[in-house]
Amino acid sequence: MTAGRPLERDHGVRLLHEMLRVRRFEEKCVELYSAAKIRGFMHLYIGEEAVAVGVMEALDADDAIVATYREHGHALARGVSAASIMAEMYGKVEGCSRGRGGSMHLFDAATRFYGGNAIVGGGLPLAVGLALADKLQGRERVTACFFGDGAVAEGEFHESMNLAALWQLPVLFCCENNLYAMGTALERYESETDLALKAASYEMTAWAVDGMDVLAVEAATRKAAGEVRDGGRPCFLEFRTYRFRAHSMYDPDIYRSKEEIERWKQHDPIPALIERLTATGQLTDDDQVELERSVAEEIDAAIAFAEAGTLEPVEDLERFVYWEGAAA
Amino acid sequence: MTVPSTVTLSYREAMRSAIREALLADERVFLMGEDVGAYGGCFGVSKGLLDEFGPERIRDTPLSESAFVGAGIGAAMGGMRPIVEVMTVNFCLLALDQIMNNAATITHMSGGQFAIPLVIRTTTGAGRQVAAQHSHSLEGWLAHIPGLKLLAPATLADARGMLAPALADPNAVLIFEHGSLYNMEGELPADAGAVDIERAAIRRPGSDATLIAYGGTVSTALAAADELAASGVEAEVIDLRVLRPLDDATVIESVSRTHRAVIIDEGWRSGSLAAEISARITEQAFYELDAPTARVCSAEVPMPYPRHLEQAALPQPNDVAAAVTRMLGGAGA
């Protein structure tokens, strides 16, 4: 599926800018992890940027997002500030989850970003519930739920798909199929590897989409989100994508070949969009330099913000276990 | 002057009345779970509610505990006030990911951004010969988890009155209804309503020992106290009511007066709520004790089916009375 209308310059450049923000942010995270500024588990989105950026472009401000532990890109593309995400990974109070969550648990009420769920499949029931609340309260909003191919093997995936279809709930299931459940290849853990086909068995519209093409992602999402919003029923999108980096910072990446990785890098969504915009004269070399400069500036500012952030006093350790009321 | 009128009802009816009142009071409230609608609830609690409130608010679910408990969490975050019924606490294990990793953690993980105003009702306990997959008291496991609140209504007043404050609470609240209590009947004031969900209650005053119980074991403790009273021993009976956070003050105050404590718990002894309470008494009132704290818990065996073995596995009034008598033995009884 491709965009059905000519690409406006501003639109194309905005998508490129968003993907570059994610790519450069993640690259900087690698450096900061090596410098021990960021600790814990960290999962990078490099290679998959077109999915989050394309989906977010097609959603409305009052739609909801439920994401996974590989969610820096989703949060950035959704509009959670780079500064608050970086501060979160520094464990600072200024972080989007007050430093309590870290890389895997980014939350932001203002943009309806419901985490950062690090139990594979665990976010799907939540998304079903958010959509149920919308339906019961007569709101025409979409809940977009991201999960990986690995989640398809979880019971919670099947329970949630069934419930959303049975109750006709406005959930947009966004499966990011990067072909590996951590280190186990799709064909080594699924009896049916056509995930859209599997999803369709729940009486749900399900399409496979080229997840390396941001315009295809956006177009498919626009169409599917329209069905979800107007039709009040769930849709399933399988985004075929690939992560260029290891599963996490701990992963030696020994379960796939260098050749396979290189082959997928030929489909890198960022150069592909640059080429398209350049070919049509919508992007100059100067434009690219300016984009990179503004992204670098934003990320540098985010790091400075995180560095200058404050650590929560230890006396506050046991706060937020129970609800303390809306933040002032 | 008018005498307040009373109604005779069962624990089941008290619970139903509470749910009905909640549905009438707040359109954000809905009930969902397995067989809560057309069947009327596995234990008959929601009988008639589908006819009165319709399938949007009395929602039968597939046998998908994880999905419908998680959907309850999501719906709560989306502005609703869900009551999720999980048929038995053993089935809560199928939803433990959602209870533990989401309901109990999202408020904290998000730095306090999201409330989870959710109520989960479930049935617990043995005594009905339903064997090793439908009889266990797993309250202690769930009480281990910060971020949850746990209630154990043991009386008609609590069955009638705990739901409203639980729904008003911005945190996930689990209500454990003991299966043997549903048919318990008694009188309540016609206008009985909300009760507190913070404090333990003294169900019987006494001066010689404190019996600490909750849910299904409150009646066991009261029966033991009657037995002891016949031999001149006055036992105080505390109904914990709230299993997390525990009301230490009521327990410690009582033990400081009676100087002896027996904890009665249908959970298994090892790693039980009884163990937690015993530890707290030791930590906070060690020098008040005239005897080591005693525990009467379920035998450490998956619940067997035959009645005589099931009864042998469960805390019985004479086990409790015997524990108190042993404690007093050193004092010359």
Interface residues (C-beta under 8 A of the other chain):
Chain A: A64 G95 C96 S97 R98 G99 R100 G101 H105 F107 D108 A109 Y114 G115 G116 N117 I119 G122 L124 P125 L126 A127 V128 G129 L130 A131 L132 A133 D134 L136 Q137 G155 E156 E159 S160 N162 L163 L166 W167 R319 F320 V321 Y322 W323 E324 A327
Chain B: R28 F30 E56 R59 T61 P62 S64 S66 A67 F68 V69 G70 A71 G72 I73 G74 A75 A76 M77 G78 G79 M80 P82 D97 Q98 N101 N102 I106 T107 H108 M109 S110 G111 G112 Q113 F114 A115 I116 P146 G147 K149 P170 N171
